């Protein structure tokens, strides 16, 4: 399991000061965030780190009572695969 940290408008995984994976978002409305980018380094590929980052954003959105606008194609696919995320999807 990787240690996911919260940054300003992001969640990320870092090792020795280097970001190895990151998902970024910005406030796009009063109760809405837009998730615009996800990247995972080759060092972490195949470990479902991208999925974990999306789950962290979903958890954050629920805690803050926010809706998510998934602009990033990876995040869009995760929403399509997971009906459990429907409650935070911006309509």
DSSP file (Angstrom, degrees, kcal/mol; ACC not computed):
  #  RESIDUE AA STRUCTURE BP1 BP2  ACC     N-H-->O    O-->H-N    N-H-->O    O-->H-N    TCO  KAPPA ALPHA  PHI   PSI    X-CA   Y-CA   Z-CA
    1    1 A X              0   0    0      0, 0.0     2,-0.2     0, 0.0    48,-0.0   0.000 360.0 360.0 360.0 137.4    0.0    0.0    0.0
    2    2 A X        -     0   0    0      1,-0.0     2,-0.8    11,-0.0    11,-0.0  -0.605 360.0-115.4 -94.8 156.8    1.3    3.4   -0.9
    3    3 A X        -     0   0    0     -2,-0.2     2,-0.5    11,-0.2    11,-0.5  -0.819  29.9-158.2 -93.0 110.1    1.1    6.5    1.3
    4    4 A X        -     0   0    0     -2,-0.8     2,-0.3     9,-0.1     9,-0.2  -0.790   9.3-164.6 -94.1 127.2   -1.1    9.1   -0.3
    5    5 A X  E     -A   12   0A   0      7,-3.3     7,-2.6    -2,-0.5     2,-0.5  -0.763  17.3-121.8-110.0 155.2   -0.6   12.7    0.8
    6    6 A X  E     +A   11   0A   0     -2,-0.3     5,-0.2     5,-0.2     2,-0.2  -0.832  33.3 173.7 -97.9 131.2   -2.8   15.7    0.3
    7    7 A X  E >   -A   10   0A   0      3,-3.1     2,-1.0    -2,-0.5     3,-0.9  -0.525  50.5 -64.1-116.4-171.0   -1.4   18.7   -1.5
    8    8 A X  T 3  S-     0   0    0      1,-0.3     3,-0.1    -2,-0.2    17,-0.1  -0.702 123.1 -14.0 -79.0 104.3   -2.9   22.0   -2.6
    9    9 A X  T 3  S+     0   0    0     -2,-1.0    16,-2.6     1,-0.2     2,-0.3   0.774 130.9  68.8  73.1  26.8   -5.4   20.9   -5.2
   10   10 A X  E <   -AB   7  24A   0     -3,-0.9    -3,-3.1    14,-0.2     2,-0.4  -0.994  63.3-140.3-162.1 164.2   -4.0   17.4   -5.4
   11   11 A X  E     +AB   6  23A   0     12,-2.0    12,-2.5    -2,-0.3     2,-0.3  -0.978  37.8 171.1-124.8 143.2   -3.3   14.0   -3.8
   12   12 A X  E     -AB   5  22A   0     -7,-2.6    -7,-3.3    -2,-0.4     2,-0.5  -0.963  35.1-132.5-151.2 164.7    0.0   12.5   -4.5
   13   13 A X  E     - B   0  21A   0      8,-2.5     7,-3.3    -2,-0.3     8,-1.4  -0.991  31.9-178.4-119.4 125.9    2.5    9.7   -3.7
   14   14 A X  E     - B   0  19A   0    -11,-0.5     2,-0.4    -2,-0.5     5,-0.2  -0.928  15.2-170.0-127.8 151.4    6.1   10.8   -3.1
   15   15 A X  E >  S- B   0  18A   0      3,-2.4     3,-1.9    -2,-0.3    -2,-0.0  -0.975  78.8 -11.1-140.6 124.9    9.3    9.0   -2.4
   16   16 A X  T 3  S-     0   0    0     -2,-0.4     3,-0.1     1,-0.3    -1,-0.1   0.868 130.8 -52.9  52.3  41.1   12.5   10.8   -1.3
   17   17 A X  T 3  S+     0   0    0      1,-0.2     2,-0.5     0, 0.0    -1,-0.3   0.424 114.2 116.9  80.4  -1.7   10.9   14.1   -2.3
   18   18 A X  E <   -B   15   0A   0     -3,-1.9    -3,-2.4     2,-0.0     2,-0.5  -0.873  65.5-129.1-104.4 128.6   10.0   13.0   -5.8
   19   19 A X  E     +B   14   0A   0     -2,-0.5    -5,-0.3    -5,-0.2     3,-0.1  -0.638  28.4 174.7 -75.0 122.1    6.3   12.8   -6.8
   20   20 A X  E     +     0   0A   0     -7,-3.3    21,-3.6    -2,-0.5     2,-0.3   0.616  68.2  12.4-102.1 -18.3    5.7    9.4   -8.3
   21   21 A X  E     +BC  13  40A   0     -8,-1.4    -8,-2.5    19,-0.3    -1,-0.3  -0.976  67.0 173.7-157.4 146.3    1.9    9.7   -8.8
   22   22 A X  E     -BC  12  39A   0     17,-2.7    17,-2.6    -2,-0.3     2,-0.4  -0.987  19.1-163.3-157.8 144.6   -0.5   12.6   -8.6
   23   23 A X  E     -BC  11  38A   0    -12,-2.5   -12,-2.0    -2,-0.3     2,-0.3  -1.000  22.6-159.0-125.9 131.7   -4.2   13.4   -9.2
   24   24 A X  E     +BC  10  37A   0     13,-2.6    12,-1.4    -2,-0.4    13,-1.1  -0.838  15.5 165.8-117.5 150.8   -5.0   17.1   -9.5
   25   25 A X  E     - C   0  35A   0    -16,-2.6     2,-0.3    -2,-0.3    10,-0.2  -0.969  14.8-156.8-152.6 162.6   -8.3   19.0   -9.1
   26   26 A X  E     - C   0  34A   0      8,-1.8     8,-2.9    -2,-0.3     2,-0.4  -0.987  34.4 -96.9-144.1 154.1   -9.6   22.5   -8.7
   27   27 A X  E     + C   0  33A   0     -2,-0.3     6,-0.3     6,-0.2     3,-0.1  -0.561  41.2 171.2 -71.1 125.3  -12.7   24.2   -7.3
   28   28 A X  E     +     0   0A   0      4,-2.2     2,-0.3    -2,-0.4     5,-0.2   0.255  61.6   0.3-123.0  10.3  -15.0   24.8  -10.2
   29   29 A X  E >  S- C   0  32A   0      3,-1.0     3,-1.0     1,-0.1    -1,-0.2  -0.959  91.2 -74.9-178.2 177.1  -18.2   25.9   -8.4
   30   30 A X  T 3  S+     0   0    0     -2,-0.3    -1,-0.1     1,-0.3    -3,-0.0   0.877 131.4  11.2 -58.5 -38.5  -19.6   26.4   -4.9
   31   31 A X  T 3  S+     0   0    0     -3,-0.1    36,-2.5    35,-0.0     2,-0.4  -0.178 115.6  91.1-132.7  41.8  -19.9   22.7   -4.3
   32   32 A X  E <   -Cd  29  67A   0     -3,-1.0    -4,-2.2    34,-0.2    -3,-1.0  -0.995  46.1-168.0-143.1 141.0  -17.9   21.3   -7.2
   33   33 A X  E     -Cd  27  68A   0     34,-2.7    36,-3.0    -2,-0.4     2,-0.5  -0.975  15.9-143.1-124.7 146.8  -14.4   20.2   -8.0
   34   34 A X  E     -Cd  26  69A   0     -8,-2.9    -8,-1.8    -2,-0.4     2,-0.7  -0.938   8.3-150.6-107.6 124.3  -13.0   19.3  -11.5
   35   35 A X  E     +Cd  25  70A   0     34,-2.3    37,-2.1    -2,-0.5    36,-2.1  -0.854  25.7 166.5 -95.5 114.9  -10.5   16.5  -11.6
   36   36 A X  E     +     0   0A   0    -12,-1.4     2,-0.3    -2,-0.7    37,-0.2   0.551  50.0  24.4-112.5  -9.2   -8.3   17.3  -14.5
   37   37 A X  E     -C   24   0A   0    -13,-1.1   -13,-2.6    35,-0.1     2,-0.4  -0.966  44.1-178.4-161.6 139.5   -5.2   15.1  -14.5
   38   38 A X  E     +C   23   0A   0     -2,-0.3     2,-0.4   -15,-0.2   -15,-0.2  -0.995  12.8 173.6-136.7 133.0   -3.8   11.8  -13.2
   39   39 A X  E     -C   22   0A   0    -17,-2.6   -17,-2.7    -2,-0.4     2,-0.4  -1.000   9.4-174.2-141.1 139.6   -0.3   10.6  -13.6
   40   40 A X  E     -C   21   0A   0     -2,-0.4   -19,-0.3   -19,-0.2     5,-0.1  -0.997  25.6-125.8-133.0 127.9    1.5    7.5  -12.3
   41   41 A X    >>  -     0   0    0    -21,-3.6     3,-1.6    -2,-0.4     4,-0.5  -0.251  27.0-109.4 -69.4 159.8    5.2    6.9  -12.8
   42   42 A X  G >4 S+     0   0    0      1,-0.3     3,-0.8     2,-0.2    -1,-0.1   0.798 115.5  69.5 -58.0 -29.4    6.5    3.7  -14.3
   43   43 A X  G 34 S+     0   0    0      1,-0.2    -1,-0.3   -23,-0.1   -23,-0.0   0.787 109.0  34.3 -60.2 -27.2    7.9    2.8  -10.9
   44   44 A X  G X4>S+     0   0    0     -3,-1.6     3,-1.5   -24,-0.2     5,-0.5   0.377  86.3 130.7-110.7   2.4    4.3    2.4   -9.6
   45   45 A X  T <<5S+     0   0    0     -3,-0.8    -3,-0.0    -4,-0.5    -4,-0.0  -0.235  70.7  24.2 -59.4 144.7    2.6    1.0  -12.7
   46   46 A X  T 3 5S+     0   0    0      1,-0.1    -1,-0.2     0, 0.0    -4,-0.0   0.471  95.6  97.1  81.8   1.9    0.5   -2.1  -12.1
   47   47 A X  T < 5S-     0   0    0     -3,-1.5    -2,-0.1   -46,-0.0    -1,-0.1   0.283  94.8-116.8-105.6   9.6   -0.1   -1.4   -8.4
   48   48 A X  T  >5 +     0   0    0     -4,-0.1     4,-1.9     1,-0.1     5,-0.1   0.778  67.6 142.8  61.5  28.6   -3.5    0.2   -8.9
   49   49 A X  H  >< +     0   0    0     -5,-0.5     4,-2.3     2,-0.2     5,-0.2   0.881  68.0  55.6 -66.8 -38.3   -2.1    3.5   -7.5
   50   50 A X  H  > S+     0   0    0      1,-0.2     4,-2.2     2,-0.2    -1,-0.2   0.917 107.4  49.5 -58.8 -43.8   -4.3    5.5  -10.0
   51   51 A X  H  > S+     0   0    0      1,-0.2     4,-2.5     2,-0.2    -1,-0.2   0.907 109.5  51.7 -60.8 -42.3   -7.4    3.8   -8.6
   52   52 A X  H  X S+     0   0    0     -4,-1.9     4,-1.9     1,-0.2    -1,-0.2   0.875 108.1  51.6 -63.6 -37.9   -6.3    4.6   -5.1
   53   53 A X  H  X S+     0   0    0     -4,-2.3     4,-2.0     2,-0.2    -1,-0.2   0.915 110.0  48.8 -65.1 -42.6   -5.8    8.3   -6.0
   54   54 A X  H  X S+     0   0    0     -4,-2.2     4,-2.5     1,-0.2    -2,-0.2   0.927 109.8  52.2 -62.0 -44.5   -9.4    8.4   -7.5
   55   55 A X  H  X S+     0   0    0     -4,-2.5     4,-2.6     1,-0.2    -1,-0.2   0.874 107.3  53.2 -59.4 -37.3  -10.7    6.7   -4.4
   56   56 A X  H  X S+     0   0    0     -4,-1.9     4,-2.5     2,-0.2    -1,-0.2   0.901 109.0  48.3 -65.3 -41.5   -9.0    9.4   -2.3
   57   57 A X  H  X S+     0   0    0     -4,-2.0     4,-2.8     2,-0.2    -2,-0.2   0.907 111.5  50.2 -64.4 -41.5  -10.7   12.2   -4.3
   58   58 A X  H  X S+     0   0    0     -4,-2.5     4,-2.4     2,-0.2    -2,-0.2   0.933 111.4  48.4 -62.1 -45.9  -14.1   10.5   -4.0
   59   59 A X  H  X S+     0   0    0     -4,-2.6     4,-2.4     1,-0.2    -2,-0.2   0.919 112.6  48.9 -59.1 -45.3  -13.6   10.2   -0.2
   60   60 A X  H  X S+     0   0    0     -4,-2.5     4,-2.4     1,-0.2    -2,-0.2   0.917 110.2  51.1 -60.5 -45.5  -12.5   13.9   -0.1
   61   61 A X  H  X>S+     0   0    0     -4,-2.8     5,-3.2     1,-0.2     4,-0.5   0.899 111.2  48.0 -61.2 -41.9  -15.6   14.9   -2.1
   62   62 A X  H ><5S+     0   0    0     -4,-2.4     3,-0.8     3,-0.2    -1,-0.2   0.930 112.0  48.7 -65.2 -44.9  -17.9   13.0    0.2
   63   63 A X  H 3<5S+     0   0    0     -4,-2.4    -2,-0.2     1,-0.2    -1,-0.2   0.885 118.4  39.8 -62.1 -38.9  -16.3   14.5    3.3
   64   64 A X  H 3<5S-     0   0    0     -4,-2.4    -1,-0.2    -5,-0.2    -2,-0.2   0.405 110.9-120.1 -92.2   1.8  -16.5   18.0    1.9
   65   65 A X  T <<5 +     0   0    0     -3,-0.8     2,-0.3    -4,-0.5    -3,-0.2   0.933  63.1 147.7  57.0  50.0  -20.0   17.5    0.4
   66   66 A X      < -     0   0    0     -5,-3.2     2,-0.3    -6,-0.1   -34,-0.2  -0.784  45.4-132.3-112.7 155.9  -18.7   18.2   -3.1
   67   67 A X  E     -d   32   0A   0    -36,-2.5   -34,-2.7    -2,-0.3     2,-0.5  -0.785  23.6-131.4-101.6 153.2  -19.6   17.0   -6.6
   68   68 A X  E     -de  33  89A   0     20,-4.1    22,-2.8    -2,-0.3     2,-0.7  -0.906  11.4-161.8-113.0 130.5  -16.9   15.8   -9.0
   69   69 A X  E     -d   34   0A   0    -36,-3.0   -34,-2.3    -2,-0.5     2,-1.1  -0.934  18.8-151.2-104.3 106.6  -16.6   16.9  -12.6
   70   70 A X  E     +d   35   0A   0     -2,-0.7   -34,-0.1   -36,-0.2   -36,-0.1  -0.681  33.7 154.9 -86.4 100.9  -14.3   14.2  -14.1
   71   71 A X        +     0   0    0    -36,-2.1   -35,-0.2    -2,-1.1    -1,-0.2   0.811  51.4  88.4 -89.7 -36.8  -12.4   15.8  -17.0
   72   72 A X  S  > S-     0   0    0    -37,-2.1     4,-2.4    -3,-0.2     5,-0.2  -0.438  78.6-137.2 -63.1 130.7   -9.4   13.4  -16.9
   73   73 A X  H  > S+     0   0    0      1,-0.2     4,-2.2     2,-0.2     5,-0.2   0.855 102.7  54.8 -63.1 -35.3  -10.1   10.4  -19.1
   74   74 A X  H  > S+     0   0    0      2,-0.2     4,-1.8     1,-0.2    -1,-0.2   0.930 110.7  45.5 -62.1 -44.6   -8.8    8.0  -16.5
   75   75 A X  H  > S+     0   0    0      2,-0.2     4,-2.2     1,-0.2    -2,-0.2   0.894 109.2  55.6 -66.9 -39.9  -11.1    9.4  -13.9
   76   76 A X  H  X S+     0   0    0     -4,-2.4     4,-2.0     1,-0.2    -1,-0.2   0.922 108.0  49.4 -56.1 -44.6  -14.0    9.3  -16.3
   77   77 A X  H  X S+     0   0    0     -4,-2.2     4,-1.9     1,-0.2    -1,-0.2   0.867 107.9  53.5 -64.4 -36.9  -13.4    5.6  -16.9
   78   78 A X  H  X S+     0   0    0     -4,-1.8     4,-1.5     1,-0.2    -1,-0.2   0.891 108.2  49.9 -66.0 -38.3  -13.3    5.0  -13.1
   79   79 A X  H  < S+     0   0    0     -4,-2.2    -2,-0.2     1,-0.2    -1,-0.2   0.893 110.0  51.2 -65.2 -39.1  -16.7    6.6  -12.8
   80   80 A X  H  < S+     0   0    0     -4,-2.0    -2,-0.2     1,-0.2    -1,-0.2   0.861 114.0  44.1 -64.8 -35.8  -18.1    4.5  -15.6
   81   81 A X  H  < S+     0   0    0     -4,-1.9     2,-0.6     1,-0.2    -1,-0.2   0.720 110.2  58.5 -80.8 -23.0  -16.8    1.3  -13.9
   82   82 A X    ><  -     0   0    0     -4,-1.5     3,-1.8     1,-0.1     4,-0.2  -0.860  51.1-178.2-121.0  98.3  -17.9    2.2  -10.3
   83   83 A X  G >  S+     0   0    0     -2,-0.6     3,-1.6     1,-0.3     4,-0.2   0.741  81.9  74.8 -62.2 -22.3  -21.6    2.8   -9.7
   84   84 A X  G 3  S+     0   0    0      1,-0.3     3,-0.4     2,-0.1    -1,-0.3   0.695  89.6  58.1 -63.1 -19.0  -20.6    3.5   -6.1
   85   85 A X  G X> S+     0   0    0     -3,-1.8     3,-2.0    -6,-0.2     4,-0.6   0.541  76.2  96.8 -88.1  -7.7  -19.2    6.9   -7.2
   86   86 A X  G X4 S+     0   0    0     -3,-1.6     3,-1.0     1,-0.3    -1,-0.2   0.796  71.8  66.6 -53.8 -33.6  -22.5    8.0   -8.7
   87   87 A X  G 34 S+     0   0    0     -3,-0.4    -1,-0.3     1,-0.3    -2,-0.1   0.730 107.5  38.6 -64.9 -21.7  -23.4   10.0   -5.5
   88   88 A X  G <4 S+     0   0    0     -3,-2.0   -20,-4.1   -21,-0.1     2,-0.4   0.407  87.0 115.1-108.5   1.6  -20.5   12.5   -6.1
   89   89 A X  B <<  -e   68   0A   0     -3,-1.0     2,-0.2    -4,-0.6   -20,-0.2  -0.589  67.7-126.2 -75.6 125.8  -20.8   12.8   -9.9
   90   90 A X              0   0    0    -22,-2.8   -20,-0.1    -2,-0.4    -2,-0.1  -0.510 360.0 360.0 -69.9 136.0  -21.8   16.3  -11.0
   91   91 A X              0   0    0     -2,-0.2    -1,-0.1   -22,-0.1   -22,-0.1   0.440 360.0 360.0 -90.2 360.0  -24.8   16.2  -13.3
